[in-house]
Amino acid sequence: MSSCENYENVKQLNDRLCDNFETLKCVHQECVSLCTDSVTCEDLSKSFESSRKNFDEFQERISQWLVADEKAPDDDKIPSVSRVSTTASSRSNLRNARAKRLLAEHKMRTLREKHRLEQEQHVLEQEKRVLEQEQRVLEHKRQMLEHESEVEGAHRGGNLGRRNRRRYSSHRRCDGAVQCCRPDVRRCDGTVQ
């Protein structure tokens, strides 16, 4: 497989593979950004990481094969020069792919952190709503207790008023004259009782 033709075919196929993997990365990132379920997001990330590791390992082997094929002795100098430029181009593509991979990994970490923070914010908002609801319930209970206290106070005040009225009300004496229980109250005839 060390012929110049095979070398070119492998390089072209590898370039297409790199392009396809970059497309896969973009689709994966978009999918993760749209995903709202954390379990599904994690499964997608694990699947992508596995694919990325396979891709990286394959690229390393292809790179080694291309370098080994480049070093193989060949009588024809023109294809050798062509292979050198192709290998340099392949290495450049590999560097670009690695840079893009690192960027994608950074974006993935950023998305994970953003997702984690959004989940924490959601939990805090729920806790805030629960506390606000509890505060409203307690405020309602406080108002009910105040109302009950006022009602009890009114009943007590009303009962005291009746007692006082009974205590200070006038009585009919045996002779039919009105007599007041309070000693300082004057009788009908003007005398003090």
MOGILIN-V114823 format. One record per residue. N is the residue number from 0. NEAR is the number of other C-alpha atoms within 10 Angstrom. D_CENTER is the distance of its C-alpha to the mean C-alpha in whole Angstrom. Layout:
n	near	d_center
N	NEAR	D_CENTER
N	NEAR	D_CENTER
This chain:
n	near	d_center
0	9	54
1	13	55
2	11	56
3	17	55
4	11	55
5	11	52
6	19	51
7	16	50
8	11	49
9	16	46
10	20	45
11	14	45
12	12	43
13	19	40
14	16	40
15	12	39
16	14	37
17	18	35
18	14	34
19	12	33
20	17	30
21	16	29
22	12	29
23	15	27
24	19	24
25	13	24
26	12	23
27	19	21
28	20	19
29	11	19
30	13	18
31	21	15
32	15	14
33	10	14
34	15	13
35	11	10
36	9	11
37	14	10
38	10	14
39	12	15
40	19	14
41	14	15
42	11	18
43	17	19
44	17	18
45	12	21
46	12	23
47	16	23
48	13	24
49	12	27
50	15	28
51	16	28
52	11	30
53	12	32
54	15	33
55	16	33
56	12	36
57	13	37
58	17	37
59	13	39
60	12	42
61	16	42
62	18	43
63	12	45
64	16	47
65	23	47
66	16	48
67	11	51
68	19	52
69	21	53
70	12	55
71	11	57
72	9	60
73	14	61
74	7	65
75	9	63
76	10	62
77	10	61
78	15	58
79	18	57
80	12	57
81	14	55
82	22	53
83	16	52
84	12	50
85	18	48
86	20	47
87	13	46
88	14	44
89	20	43
90	15	42
91	12	40
92	16	38
93	19	37
94	12	36
95	13	34
96	18	32
97	13	32
98	12	30
99	14	28
100	17	27
101	12	26
102	12	24
103	17	22
104	15	21
105	12	20
106	13	18
107	17	17
108	12	16
109	12	14
110	15	12
111	18	11
112	12	10
113	13	8
114	18	6
115	13	6
116	12	5
117	12	3
118	13	2
119	12	4
120	12	5
121	12	4
122	12	6
123	12	8
124	12	9
125	12	10
126	12	12
127	12	14
128	12	15
129	12	16
130	12	18
131	12	19
132	12	21
133	12	22
134	12	24
135	12	25
136	12	27
137	12	28
138	12	30
139	12	31
140	12	33
141	12	34
142	12	36
143	12	37
144	12	39
145	12	40
146	12	42
147	12	43
148	12	45
149	12	46
150	12	48
151	12	49
152	12	50
153	12	52
154	12	54
155	12	55
156	12	56
157	12	58
158	12	59
159	12	61
160	12	62
161	13	64
162	12	65
163	11	66
164	11	68
165	12	70
166	12	71
167	13	72
168	13	73
169	16	77
170	13	79
171	10	82
172	10	85
173	8	88
174	6	90
175	8	88
176	13	87
177	14	83
178	18	82
179	19	79
180	14	78
181	13	77
182	10	80
183	10	80
184	15	80
185	13	83
186	15	85
187	10	86
188	8	89
189	8	88
190	9	88
191	12	86
192	12	85
